[in-house]
Amino acid sequence: MHRIKDESEIRIQYIFIGEVQAGSRLMESDEGRLMWVDCGNVMNQQVTASTKEVMGHYLETGIHSHKTYIGTMHGIQGQAAMSWAVLEDWESRVSL
C-alpha cells in the first residue's frame, strides 16, 4: 500500500497474509509490537484506516484470489479510500 504523509513523505506499507501453524512464534523486530491476528478479527483491532482498507479488500476480494494487489491510498470527501491494481508481469504478455 502506498500513501503520502504530510505532503512530504511517501509511505509504503507491506501487509502479509497467510496461514500459520498453531503455536508459531513471532521474531522480535524494531517495527513495534507484533502479534498474530485472525483475519476475521482485524477490523475489531485498533489499527489505522489504511490497514482497515487493506483488510476489507482482502476479505472481499483477495481471499478468493492468488493475485497480488497494490493499493494507493487517497481521500474522497475527507474519508479514506483506496485504488487497487493487480501486480503482474506485463512484459511477459507483450510481444517485443
C-alpha contacts under 8 A as a table, 3 or more apart, distances in Angstrom:
res1	aa1	res2	aa2	distance
1	M	12	I	5.66
1	M	13	Q	5.11
1	M	14	Y	6.40
1	M	54	V	7.82
1	M	70	I	5.87
1	M	71	G	4.57
1	M	72	T	5.66
1	M	73	M	6.98
2	H	10	I	7.06
2	H	11	R	5.69
2	H	12	I	4.67
2	H	13	Q	6.48
2	H	70	I	7.95
2	H	71	G	6.32
2	H	72	T	4.86
2	H	73	M	6.01
3	R	10	I	5.82
3	R	11	R	5.27
3	R	12	I	6.69
3	R	72	T	6.05
3	R	73	M	4.99
3	R	74	H	7.00
4	I	7	E	5.93
4	I	8	S	7.00
4	I	9	E	5.58
4	I	10	I	4.57
4	I	11	R	5.97
4	I	73	M	7.88
5	K	8	S	6.26
5	K	9	E	5.10
5	K	10	I	6.24
5	K	11	R	6.78
6	D	9	E	6.47
20	V	24	S	6.57
21	Q	24	S	5.68
26	L	34	L	7.18
26	L	35	M	7.17
28	E	34	L	7.98
29	S	32	G	6.72
29	S	33	R	7.96
29	S	34	L	7.83
31	E	34	L	7.65
37	V	41	N	6.64
37	V	42	V	6.36
38	D	41	N	5.30
38	D	42	V	6.59
39	C	42	V	5.50
39	C	55	M	7.61
39	C	59	L	7.79
40	G	43	M	7.24
40	G	59	L	7.97
41	N	44	N	5.49
41	N	45	Q	6.95
42	V	45	Q	5.25
42	V	47	V	7.88
42	V	52	K	7.58
42	V	55	M	7.31
43	M	46	Q	7.96
43	M	47	V	7.79
43	M	52	K	6.16
43	M	55	M	7.60
47	V	51	T	6.23
47	V	52	K	6.90
48	T	51	T	5.22
48	T	52	K	6.42
49	A	52	K	5.05
49	A	53	E	6.20
49	A	80	A	6.63
50	S	53	E	5.02
50	S	54	V	6.25
50	S	73	M	7.10
50	S	80	A	7.24
51	T	54	V	5.06
51	T	55	M	6.13
52	K	55	M	5.15
52	K	56	G	5.90
53	E	56	G	5.12
53	E	57	H	6.23
53	E	80	A	7.83
53	E	81	A	7.21
53	E	82	M	6.80
54	V	57	H	5.24
54	V	58	Y	6.21
54	V	71	G	7.61
55	M	58	Y	4.90
55	M	59	L	6.01
56	G	59	L	5.25
56	G	60	E	6.12
57	H	60	E	5.17
57	H	61	T	5.60
57	H	62	G	6.46
58	Y	61	T	5.29
58	Y	62	G	4.14
58	Y	63	I	5.50
59	L	62	G	6.29
59	L	63	I	5.57
60	E	63	I	6.86
60	E	64	H	7.89
61	T	64	H	5.78
61	T	65	S	6.89
62	G	65	S	5.03
62	G	66	H	7.24
62	G	67	K	7.23
62	G	69	Y	7.82
63	I	66	H	7.86
67	K	86	V	6.66
67	K	87	L	7.37
68	T	86	V	5.86
68	T	87	L	5.46
68	T	88	E	7.75
69	Y	84	W	6.49
69	Y	85	A	5.63
69	Y	86	V	4.54
69	Y	87	L	5.58
70	I	84	W	5.71
70	I	85	A	5.31
70	I	86	V	6.20
70	I	87	L	6.30
71	G	82	M	5.94
71	G	83	S	5.50
71	G	84	W	4.59
71	G	85	A	6.56
72	T	82	M	5.45
72	T	83	S	5.21
72	T	84	W	6.61
73	M	80	A	7.19
73	M	81	A	5.94
73	M	82	M	4.60
73	M	83	S	6.64
74	H	80	A	6.19
74	H	81	A	5.35
74	H	82	M	6.01
74	H	83	S	7.80
75	G	78	G	5.63
75	G	79	Q	5.27
75	G	80	A	4.76
75	G	81	A	5.26
75	G	82	M	7.92
76	I	79	Q	5.24
76	I	80	A	6.55
76	I	81	A	6.30
89	D	92	S	5.87
89	D	93	R	7.39
90	W	93	R	5.28
90	W	94	V	6.61
91	E	94	V	5.26
91	E	95	S	7.92
92	S	95	S	7.91
